[in-house]
């Protein structure tokens, strides 16, 4: 059992939790909590770390796996949550190729530009899975998908919703359009109500930064601007909420 926070493995875990560059360099990330541990595909897990209390209560869950026990205090020191559940694991990164993702005919996509809130990104993944999307495309300025808060917010959807992180968002949008995917920008200047277009064929929704929306250059690439009508004195909705409304409208049309 590891009982010191100066242990090399403990230091490495702390760095992976806090540092996106370290995660990219090692091509691994941290998944924490019993539900997420159960959701993680076994072939993706490199190693499991469990607190002494967790082992006493759930040792059968660890049978046959490569795991290391930490004292409760050491586990708490590396945990990213206020009330640790006592289990976390190192998971291998696995991203998808855009070419493979585009093989899905009449797919529904979410394209994100500079989304900054980890909870918003995770919620979009979770909602997207429920709405049946084909995948999520993100630019490099969007918050790290492997951020521990984002991972928790996905509630396991990160393992089931394909995603692609693009180095050139504009070129990627053009690739989708060349693949007969219609791109709609959620925009305050939209003249078309969001429930008017036909989303039953290849469709992608562009969602921008929580505070500033889409950049002009990115929005200009869209085939159409759409808007969600606002009552009261509101100007816009939370980015994840807006994305959810759009994805579920497409889902509704495809179920009719």
Backbone as numpy.savetxt, mean C-alpha at the origin, in Angstrom:
# Nx Ny Nz CAx CAy CAz Cx Cy Cz
17.56 -16.56 24.11 16.71 -15.36 24.11 17.59 -14.11 24.11
17.23 -13.14 23.27 17.97 -11.88 23.22 17.44 -10.95 24.30
18.33 -10.48 25.16 17.90 -9.66 26.30 18.50 -8.26 26.30
19.25 -7.93 25.25 19.91 -6.62 25.21 19.56 -5.85 23.94
19.29 -4.57 24.08 19.00 -3.72 22.91 20.26 -3.42 22.11
21.42 -3.76 22.65 22.67 -3.55 21.90 23.01 -4.73 21.00
22.18 -5.77 21.04 22.38 -6.93 20.18 22.32 -6.51 18.71
23.19 -7.09 17.89 23.28 -6.70 16.48 21.96 -6.91 15.74
21.26 -8.01 16.01 19.99 -8.26 15.33 18.94 -7.22 15.71
18.94 -6.84 16.97 17.97 -5.84 17.45 18.25 -4.49 16.79
19.51 -4.14 16.70 19.87 -2.88 16.04 19.46 -2.90 14.57
19.65 -4.04 13.93 19.27 -4.16 12.52 17.76 -4.04 12.34
16.99 -4.63 13.24 15.53 -4.52 13.18 15.08 -3.07 13.33
15.66 -2.39 14.30 15.31 -0.98 14.53 15.59 -0.13 13.30
16.70 -0.41 12.65 17.06 0.35 11.45 16.08 0.09 10.32
15.68 -1.16 10.16 14.73 -1.51 9.09 13.36 -0.87 9.33
12.97 -0.77 10.57 11.67 -0.18 10.89 11.68 1.32 10.59
12.80 1.97 10.87 12.86 3.44 10.79 13.39 3.97 9.46
14.11 3.15 8.70 14.88 3.68 7.57 14.49 3.02 6.25
13.86 3.80 5.36 13.42 3.28 4.07 14.61 2.87 3.21
15.72 3.61 3.30 16.90 3.27 2.50 17.45 1.91 2.90
17.48 1.65 4.20 17.97 0.34 4.68 17.08 -0.78 4.16
15.77 -0.54 4.13 14.85 -1.55 3.62 15.12 -1.81 2.14
15.32 -0.75 1.37 15.57 -0.92 -0.07 16.89 -1.64 -0.31
17.91 -1.28 0.46 19.23 -1.90 0.27 19.18 -3.39 0.56
18.46 -3.77 1.59 18.41 -5.18 1.99 17.25 -5.93 1.34
16.35 -5.18 0.69 15.19 -5.79 0.01 14.32 -6.60 0.96
14.21 -6.10 2.21 13.31 -6.72 3.19 12.58 -5.62 3.94
11.47 -5.97 4.55 10.72 -5.02 5.36 10.11 -5.75 6.55
9.54 -4.98 7.47 9.02 -5.53 8.71 7.50 -5.62 8.67
6.98 -6.77 9.06 5.55 -6.96 9.24 5.34 -7.27 10.72
4.43 -6.54 11.36 4.26 -6.71 12.81 2.80 -6.97 13.17
2.61 -7.78 14.21 1.27 -8.08 14.70 0.82 -9.47 14.29
-0.01 -10.08 15.10 -0.38 -11.48 14.88 -1.22 -11.66 13.61
-2.12 -10.71 13.33 -2.93 -10.86 12.12 -2.07 -10.78 10.87
-1.19 -9.76 10.83 -0.33 -9.60 9.66 0.65 -10.77 9.54
1.10 -11.29 10.67 1.98 -12.46 10.66 1.27 -13.65 10.02
0.01 -13.84 10.35 -0.76 -14.94 9.77 -1.05 -14.72 8.29
-1.18 -13.45 7.89 -1.50 -13.13 6.48 -0.28 -13.28 5.57
0.92 -13.15 6.12 2.12 -13.14 5.29 2.39 -14.51 4.67
2.55 -14.58 3.34 2.88 -15.86 2.70 4.17 -16.43 3.27
4.16 -17.70 3.60 5.31 -18.32 4.26 6.59 -18.22 3.45
6.47 -18.30 2.11 7.67 -18.27 1.28 8.31 -16.90 1.22
7.63 -15.89 1.77 8.19 -14.54 1.77 8.89 -14.20 3.10
8.67 -15.00 4.12 9.22 -14.70 5.45 10.67 -15.17 5.55
11.56 -14.23 5.93 12.96 -14.58 6.13 13.23 -15.03 7.56
12.67 -14.32 8.53 12.87 -14.68 9.92 11.78 -14.06 10.78
11.47 -14.72 11.88 10.43 -14.26 12.80 11.07 -13.92 14.14
10.59 -12.83 14.73 11.02 -12.44 16.07 9.78 -12.37 16.96
9.86 -13.04 18.12 8.70 -13.09 19.01 9.13 -12.74 20.44
8.24 -12.07 21.16 8.53 -11.74 22.56 8.36 -12.97 23.43
8.95 -12.94 24.60 8.86 -14.07 25.53 7.40 -14.38 25.86
6.60 -13.33 26.07 5.19 -13.52 26.40 4.43 -14.15 25.24
4.75 -13.72 24.02 4.07 -14.28 22.84 4.38 -15.77 22.71
5.63 -16.13 22.92 6.04 -17.52 22.79 5.29 -18.40 23.79
5.14 -17.92 25.00 4.44 -18.69 26.03 2.99 -18.96 25.63
2.37 -18.00 24.94 0.94 -18.12 24.60 0.70 -18.72 23.22
1.64 -18.50 22.28 1.39 -18.89 20.88 2.52 -19.71 20.26
3.23 -20.48 21.06 4.38 -21.19 20.52 4.02 -22.13 19.37
2.80 -22.65 19.36 2.40 -23.56 18.27 2.40 -22.86 16.92
2.17 -21.53 16.91 2.18 -20.79 15.65 3.58 -20.71 15.05
4.59 -20.94 15.88 5.97 -20.80 15.43 6.59 -22.14 15.06
5.86 -23.21 15.25 6.40 -24.56 15.02 6.89 -24.71 13.58
8.11 -25.21 13.44 8.67 -25.45 12.12 9.19 -24.23 11.42
9.18 -23.09 12.08 9.62 -21.85 11.45 10.95 -21.38 12.07
11.64 -20.50 11.36 12.90 -19.93 11.84 12.57 -18.70 12.68
12.69 -18.82 13.99 12.32 -17.69 14.85 13.32 -17.48 15.97
13.29 -16.26 16.49 14.18 -15.85 17.57 13.33 -15.19 18.65
13.64 -15.52 19.91 12.88 -14.93 21.01 13.59 -13.71 21.57
12.80 -12.65 21.82 13.31 -11.44 22.46 12.62 -11.28 23.81
13.33 -10.72 24.77 12.66 -10.41 26.03 11.56 -9.38 25.75
10.57 -9.32 26.60 9.45 -8.41 26.36 9.92 -6.97 26.24
10.89 -6.57 27.07 11.37 -5.18 27.04 12.13 -4.89 25.75
12.92 -5.85 25.28 13.66 -5.65 24.03 12.69 -5.60 22.86
11.70 -6.48 22.85 10.70 -6.45 21.77 10.00 -5.10 21.73
9.61 -4.60 22.91 8.93 -3.30 22.98 9.81 -2.19 22.44
11.11 -2.32 22.61 12.03 -1.26 22.16 12.12 -1.18 20.65
11.90 -2.30 19.95 11.98 -2.27 18.49 10.61 -2.14 17.83
9.54 -2.40 18.58 8.20 -2.36 18.00 7.83 -0.95 17.54
7.06 -0.89 16.46 6.59 0.39 15.93 5.20 0.73 16.47
4.67 -0.08 17.39 3.33 0.16 17.93 3.41 0.46 19.42
2.39 1.16 19.93 2.35 1.51 21.35 2.07 0.29 22.22
1.27 -0.64 21.69 0.94 -1.85 22.44 1.33 -3.06 21.60
2.59 -3.45 21.63 3.08 -4.55 20.79 2.34 -5.86 21.06
2.08 -6.59 19.97 1.42 -7.90 20.10 2.43 -9.03 20.26
3.71 -8.70 20.12 4.73 -9.68 20.45 5.29 -10.49 19.31
4.93 -10.16 18.06 5.50 -10.91 16.95 5.72 -9.98 15.76
6.87 -10.14 15.12 7.16 -9.41 13.88 8.05 -10.29 13.03
8.05 -10.03 11.75 8.90 -10.85 10.88 9.52 -10.02 9.76
10.66 -10.51 9.31 11.35 -9.95 8.15 10.75 -10.58 6.90
10.33 -9.73 5.97 9.65 -10.22 4.76 10.40 -9.74 3.53
10.57 -10.62 2.56 11.26 -10.26 1.32 10.37 -9.37 0.46
10.95 -8.33 -0.09 10.22 -7.46 -1.01 9.93 -8.21 -2.31
8.78 -7.91 -2.88 8.46 -8.46 -4.19 7.53 -7.51 -4.91
8.05 -6.89 -5.95 7.23 -5.98 -6.75 6.89 -6.65 -8.08
5.91 -6.10 -8.75 5.45 -6.66 -10.01 5.98 -5.85 -11.19
6.09 -6.49 -12.32 6.43 -5.79 -13.56 5.16 -5.21 -14.15
5.25 -3.97 -14.63 4.08 -3.32 -15.21 3.55 -4.13 -16.39
4.46 -4.68 -17.18 4.04 -5.45 -18.36 3.15 -6.63 -17.96
3.50 -7.27 -16.86 2.70 -8.41 -16.38 1.35 -7.94 -15.86
1.35 -6.82 -15.15 0.10 -6.30 -14.58 -0.88 -5.91 -15.67
-0.34 -5.41 -16.78 -1.22 -4.95 -17.87 -1.81 -6.09 -18.69
-1.44 -7.31 -18.35 -2.01 -8.45 -19.05 -3.50 -8.63 -18.71
-3.91 -8.06 -17.57 -5.31 -8.20 -17.18 -6.19 -7.33 -18.08
-7.10 -7.96 -18.77 -7.98 -7.26 -19.70 -9.03 -6.46 -18.94
-9.27 -5.22 -19.37 -10.27 -4.34 -18.76 -10.05 -4.16 -17.26
-8.78 -4.08 -16.88 -8.45 -3.92 -15.46 -8.83 -2.55 -14.92
-8.92 -2.48 -13.59 -9.20 -1.23 -12.88 -7.96 -0.90 -12.06
-7.44 0.32 -12.26 -6.16 0.70 -11.66 -6.28 1.95 -10.80
-5.38 2.06 -9.85 -5.24 3.27 -9.07 -3.83 3.79 -9.30
-3.71 5.06 -9.72 -2.41 5.67 -9.98 -2.21 6.80 -8.98
-1.14 6.76 -8.21 -0.93 7.71 -7.12 0.29 8.60 -7.36
0.09 9.89 -7.15 1.19 10.85 -7.28 1.38 11.58 -5.95
2.52 11.35 -5.33 2.92 12.08 -4.14 1.93 11.97 -2.98
1.29 10.84 -2.82 0.46 10.60 -1.64 1.41 10.44 -0.45
1.19 11.18 0.63 2.18 11.25 1.70 1.80 10.56 3.00
0.54 10.32 3.22 0.12 9.74 4.50 0.15 8.21 4.44
0.93 7.56 5.30 1.00 6.09 5.28 -0.36 5.43 5.45
-1.20 6.01 6.33 -2.53 5.45 6.55 -3.40 5.55 5.31
-3.29 6.65 4.60 -4.06 6.81 3.36 -3.64 5.76 2.32
-2.33 5.58 2.17 -1.86 4.62 1.18 -2.32 3.20 1.54
-2.18 2.84 2.80 -2.62 1.51 3.22 -4.11 1.31 3.04
-4.89 2.36 3.34 -6.34 2.27 3.18 -6.72 2.11 1.72
-6.00 2.77 0.82 -6.27 2.63 -0.61 -6.04 1.20 -1.07
-4.99 0.57 -0.56 -4.74 -0.83 -0.90 -5.88 -1.72 -0.40
-6.26 -1.50 0.84 -7.31 -2.33 1.45 -8.63 -2.15 0.72
-8.99 -0.89 0.45 -10.23 -0.59 -0.26 -10.17 -1.10 -1.69
-8.99 -0.95 -2.31 -8.81 -1.43 -3.67 -9.01 -2.92 -3.80
-8.53 -3.67 -2.82 -8.74 -5.11 -2.86 -10.25 -5.41 -2.81
-10.95 -4.70 -1.93 -12.39 -4.92 -1.82 -13.13 -4.57 -3.10
-12.64 -3.56 -3.81 -13.30 -3.12 -5.04 -12.86 -3.93 -6.26
-11.88 -4.81 -6.08 -11.46 -5.67 -7.17 -10.52 -5.04 -8.17
-9.65 -4.12 -7.71 -8.75 -3.48 -8.66 -7.66 -4.44 -9.13
-7.09 -4.11 -10.29 -6.02 -4.93 -10.87 -4.67 -4.59 -10.26
-4.53 -3.38 -9.72 -3.27 -3.01 -9.12 -3.17 -1.53 -8.80
-2.09 -1.19 -8.09 -1.80 0.19 -7.70 -0.45 0.57 -8.31
-0.40 1.76 -8.91 0.84 2.29 -9.48 1.18 3.56 -8.71
2.42 3.65 -8.23 2.85 4.79 -7.42 4.11 5.41 -7.98
4.24 6.72 -7.84 5.50 7.34 -8.21 6.45 7.31 -7.01
7.71 7.64 -7.24 8.72 7.56 -6.18 8.49 8.57 -5.06
7.72 9.63 -5.32 7.49 10.63 -4.28 6.36 10.22 -3.33
5.64 9.16 -3.68 4.61 8.65 -2.78 5.28 7.98 -1.58
4.64 8.06 -0.43 5.20 7.49 0.79 5.55 6.02 0.58
6.59 5.58 1.25 7.10 4.21 1.09 6.02 3.18 1.44
5.71 2.31 0.49 4.72 1.26 0.72 5.17 0.34 1.85
6.48 0.26 2.08 7.02 -0.63 3.10 7.15 0.03 4.48
6.67 1.26 4.59 6.59 1.93 5.90 5.73 1.07 6.83
6.18 0.78 8.05 5.40 -0.08 8.94 3.95 0.36 9.14
3.71 1.67 9.19 2.33 2.16 9.35 1.50 1.85 8.11
2.11 1.97 6.94 1.40 1.62 5.71 1.07 0.14 5.69
2.05 -0.68 6.02 1.85 -2.13 6.03 0.67 -2.50 6.92
0.62 -1.94 8.13 -0.48 -2.25 9.05 -1.82 -1.80 8.47
-1.83 -0.64 7.83 -3.08 -0.11 7.29 -3.63 -0.94 6.14
-2.76 -1.68 5.44 -3.25 -2.50 4.33 -4.04 -3.71 4.83
-3.85 -4.08 6.09 -4.55 -5.24 6.67 -4.34 -6.51 5.83
-3.14 -6.65 5.27 -2.82 -7.84 4.48 -2.98 -7.67 2.98
-3.61 -6.58 2.55 -3.84 -6.38 1.11 -2.54 -6.22 0.34
-1.47 -5.79 1.00 -0.19 -5.64 0.31 0.27 -6.97 -0.29
-0.16 -8.09 0.29 0.25 -9.40 -0.22 -0.62 -9.87 -1.38
-1.73 -9.18 -1.61 -2.70 -9.67 -2.61 -2.97 -8.68 -3.73
-2.70 -7.40 -3.52 -2.93 -6.38 -4.55 -1.61 -6.09 -5.26
-1.50 -6.39 -6.56 -0.26 -6.09 -7.28 0.04 -4.59 -7.25
1.32 -4.24 -7.19 1.68 -2.83 -7.23 2.99 -2.64 -7.97
3.16 -1.42 -8.47 4.35 -1.09 -9.25 4.77 0.32 -8.87
6.05 0.50 -8.56 6.60 1.82 -8.23 7.36 2.31 -9.46
6.87 3.37 -10.06 7.44 3.83 -11.33 8.47 4.94 -11.13
9.49 4.91 -11.95 10.50 5.97 -11.96 10.04 7.15 -12.82
9.10 6.90 -13.72 8.62 7.94 -14.63 7.10 7.82 -14.74
6.39 8.56 -13.89 4.94 8.44 -13.82 4.28 8.79 -15.15
4.76 9.82 -15.81 4.14 10.27 -17.05 4.26 9.21 -18.14
5.42 8.61 -18.24 5.60 7.55 -19.23 4.72 6.35 -18.91
4.57 6.05 -17.63 3.73 4.92 -17.22 2.27 5.18 -17.57
1.82 6.41 -17.38 0.45 6.77 -17.75 0.25 6.55 -19.25
1.23 6.96 -20.04 1.12 6.77 -21.49 1.08 5.28 -21.84
1.84 4.49 -21.10 1.82 3.04 -21.35 0.43 2.46 -21.10
-0.23 2.91 -20.04 -1.58 2.45 -19.75 -2.53 2.87 -20.87
-2.40 4.10 -21.31 -3.28 4.59 -22.38 -3.05 3.81 -23.67
-1.78 3.48 -23.95 -1.48 2.67 -25.14 -2.07 1.27 -25.03
-2.31 0.83 -23.78 -2.92 -0.49 -23.54 -4.44 -0.38 -23.45
-4.99 0.72 -23.97 -6.45 0.94 -24.02 -7.07 1.13 -22.64
-6.30 1.72 -21.72 -6.82 2.06 -20.39 -7.15 3.55 -20.38
-8.39 3.89 -20.05 -8.80 5.30 -19.95 -8.39 5.83 -18.58
-7.74 6.99 -18.58 -7.20 7.56 -17.34 -8.05 8.78 -16.93
-8.56 8.73 -15.70 -9.41 9.79 -15.16 -8.72 10.45 -13.98
-8.64 11.77 -14.02 -8.02 12.52 -12.94 -9.10 13.04 -11.99
-8.98 12.67 -10.72 -9.87 13.26 -9.70 -9.38 14.68 -9.48
-10.20 15.66 -9.88 -9.71 17.04 -9.96 -10.81 18.03 -9.60
-10.41 19.08 -8.87 -11.39 20.11 -8.47 -11.95 20.85 -9.68
-11.20 20.86 -10.78 -11.67 21.54 -11.98 -12.46 20.62 -12.90
-12.73 19.43 -12.44 -13.48 18.48 -13.25 -14.89 18.97 -13.53
-15.33 18.84 -14.76 -16.69 19.24 -15.13 -17.62 18.04 -15.22
-17.03 16.85 -15.17 -17.81 15.62 -15.30 -17.99 14.98 -13.92
-19.23 14.72 -13.54 -19.49 14.06 -12.27 -18.94 12.64 -12.31
-18.37 12.20 -11.21 -17.64 10.93 -11.18 -18.47 9.72 -11.58
-19.79 9.77 -11.44 -20.61 8.60 -11.76 -21.17 8.64 -13.19
-20.65 9.55 -14.02 -21.12 9.67 -15.40 -20.37 8.78 -16.39
-19.02 8.74 -16.35 -18.30 7.93 -17.35 -18.56 6.43 -17.21
-18.23 5.72 -18.27 -18.33 4.26 -18.29 -16.99 3.68 -17.85
-16.98 3.00 -16.71 -15.76 2.43 -16.18 -15.69 0.91 -16.36
-16.48 0.37 -17.26 -16.52 -1.09 -17.39 -15.37 -1.64 -18.24
-14.67 -0.77 -18.95 -13.49 -1.21 -19.70 -12.25 -0.79 -18.92
-11.06 -0.95 -19.50 -9.83 -0.59 -18.81 -9.90 0.83 -18.27
-9.71 0.98 -16.96 -9.89 2.27 -16.29 -8.81 2.50 -15.25
-8.32 3.74 -15.17 -7.37 4.11 -14.12 -7.78 5.45 -13.52
-7.70 5.53 -12.20 -8.00 6.78 -11.49 -6.70 7.37 -10.97
-6.49 8.65 -11.30 -5.33 9.39 -10.83 -5.67 10.12 -9.55
-4.92 9.84 -8.48 -5.13 10.49 -7.19 -3.84 11.20 -6.79
-3.97 12.46 -6.39 -2.79 13.26 -6.06 -2.56 13.46 -4.58
-1.61 14.32 -4.29 -1.22 14.65 -2.92 -2.39 15.16 -2.09
-2.40 14.79 -0.80 -3.51 15.15 0.08 -3.78 16.65 0.15
-2.72 17.45 0.16 -2.92 18.89 0.29 -2.99 19.64 -1.02
-2.23 19.18 -2.02 -2.10 19.93 -3.27 -2.73 19.26 -4.48
-3.20 18.05 -4.33 -3.79 17.35 -5.47 -2.73 16.94 -6.48
-3.17 16.74 -7.70 -2.25 16.36 -8.78 -1.47 17.56 -9.29
-0.26 17.33 -9.76 0.46 18.42 -10.43 -0.23 18.69 -11.77
-0.06 19.89 -12.27 -0.69 20.26 -13.54 -0.22 19.35 -14.68
1.08 19.03 -14.65 1.65 18.23 -15.72 1.05 16.83 -15.75
0.84 16.25 -14.57 0.28 14.90 -14.50 -1.21 14.92 -14.85
-1.93 15.88 -14.28 -3.36 15.97 -14.56 -3.63 16.15 -16.05
-2.74 16.90 -16.71 -2.93 17.19 -18.14 -2.88 15.93 -19.00
-2.29 14.87 -18.49 -2.20 13.62 -19.25 -3.49 12.81 -19.21
-4.37 13.14 -18.30 -5.60 12.36 -18.15 -6.51 12.52 -19.36
-7.30 11.50 -19.62 -8.28 11.56 -20.70 -9.47 12.43 -20.31
-9.71 12.52 -19.01 -10.86 13.32 -18.54 -10.65 13.69 -17.08
-11.15 14.89 -16.71 -11.19 15.29 -15.30 -12.57 14.93 -14.74
-12.59 14.31 -13.57 -13.87 14.01 -12.93 -13.88 14.62 -11.54
-15.08 14.86 -11.03 -15.19 15.46 -9.70 -16.25 14.72 -8.88
-16.04 14.77 -7.59 -17.04 14.24 -6.65 -17.78 15.45 -6.08
-19.09 15.56 -6.28 -19.83 16.73 -5.81 -19.69 16.92 -4.30
-19.52 18.16 -3.88 -19.35 18.48 -2.46 -20.53 19.28 -1.94
-21.07 18.88 -0.80 -22.08 19.68 -0.13 -21.43 20.55 0.94
-22.20 21.41 1.57 -21.67 22.25 2.63 -20.57 23.17 2.12
-19.56 23.37 2.94 -18.46 24.26 2.56 -17.17 23.50 2.23
-17.31 22.20 2.05 -16.13 21.40 1.73 -15.65 21.64 0.30
-14.34 21.60 0.14 -13.76 21.72 -1.19 -13.38 20.36 -1.75
-12.95 19.45 -0.85 -12.53 18.13 -1.31 -12.61 17.13 -0.16
-12.46 15.85 -0.50 -12.47 14.78 0.48 -11.05 14.30 0.76
-10.90 13.56 1.84 -9.65 12.85 2.11 -9.29 12.00 0.89
-8.01 11.92 0.57 -7.57 11.23 -0.65 -8.00 9.77 -0.68
-7.88 9.08 0.44 -8.27 7.67 0.48 -9.77 7.52 0.32
-10.54 8.44 0.91 -12.00 8.39 0.78 -12.40 8.63 -0.68
-11.79 9.63 -1.31 -12.11 9.91 -2.71 -11.76 8.72 -3.60
-10.59 8.13 -3.37 -10.20 6.96 -4.16 -11.20 5.83 -3.95
-11.66 5.64 -2.73 -12.62 4.58 -2.44 -13.94 4.78 -3.16
-14.42 6.01 -3.19 -15.68 6.31 -3.88 -15.55 5.98 -5.37
-14.45 6.39 -5.96 -14.24 6.15 -7.40 -14.12 4.66 -7.70
-13.34 3.96 -6.90 -13.14 2.53 -7.15 -14.44 1.76 -7.00
-15.23 2.14 -6.01 -16.48 1.41 -5.80 -17.56 1.78 -6.81
-17.46 2.98 -7.39 -18.38 3.29 -8.50 -18.06 2.40 -9.69
-16.76 2.24 -9.97 -16.36 1.34 -11.06 -16.79 -0.09 -10.75
-16.63 -0.49 -9.49 -17.05 -1.82 -9.08 -18.56 -2.01 -9.26
-19.33 -0.97 -8.91 -20.80 -1.04 -9.06 -21.19 -1.23 -10.51
-20.54 -0.43 -11.38 -20.86 -0.54 -12.81 -20.53 -1.93 -13.36
-19.45 -2.50 -12.88 -19.03 -3.80 -13.38 -19.90 -4.94 -12.83
-20.64 -4.67 -11.77 -21.53 -5.68 -11.21 -22.92 -5.63 -11.80
-23.28 -4.53 -12.44 -24.63 -4.36 -12.99 -24.87 -5.33 -14.14
